Amino acid sequence: MKSLNFCCVCGQKLESKTLLDGSVEKYCSQCDRVFFDAPSPAAIVAVINGDKILLTRSVGWNHPYWGLVAGHVKTSETAEEAAVREVKEEVGLDIKNLNIIGTFASKDLDLLMVGFRADSKNMDINMSQELEKAEWFSLGNDLPVRPCSIASQVISRIMPSP
């Protein structure tokens, strides 16, 4: 995470300050201004086609789990635009019925992920070089995603009730 060390208004070295809510943030005593670290915004998309969900594996993953299409929101881009772009770039699919299902914070990765559900217009995957694999799986409780991951949280919000 990039953290400010100097005030971007006056240039004074920042110090730590404990706020009323107990959080410790960067503070400029000269400007009387608090600076919060900013997480990177990203989009994560559960792409659905009928009773199938698209799962992906990025190149270099050492674990056995799968994930969802995801990527950073670029400057001057909305989260919705990033979701559409990432699906097109990573798996070559056009999507429709894009709906936000929630936001998810990842402190370890310094991300604020905006989760979406979208329908694919077809099932013809054209995988990018970023991915090792991309496959359609039947929606169900035995999907090979890492428990407690953001992908599993997104999927749990779109799964039909038993």
Secondary structure, DSSP 8 states (H G I E B T S, - for coil): -----B-TTT--B-EEEE-TTS-EEEEETTTTEEE----EEEEEEEEEETTEEEEEEETT--SS-BB-EEEE--TT--HHHHHHHHHHHHH---EEEEEEEEEEEETTTTEEEEEEEEEES-------TTEEEEEEEESSTT--B-TTSHHHHHHHHHS---
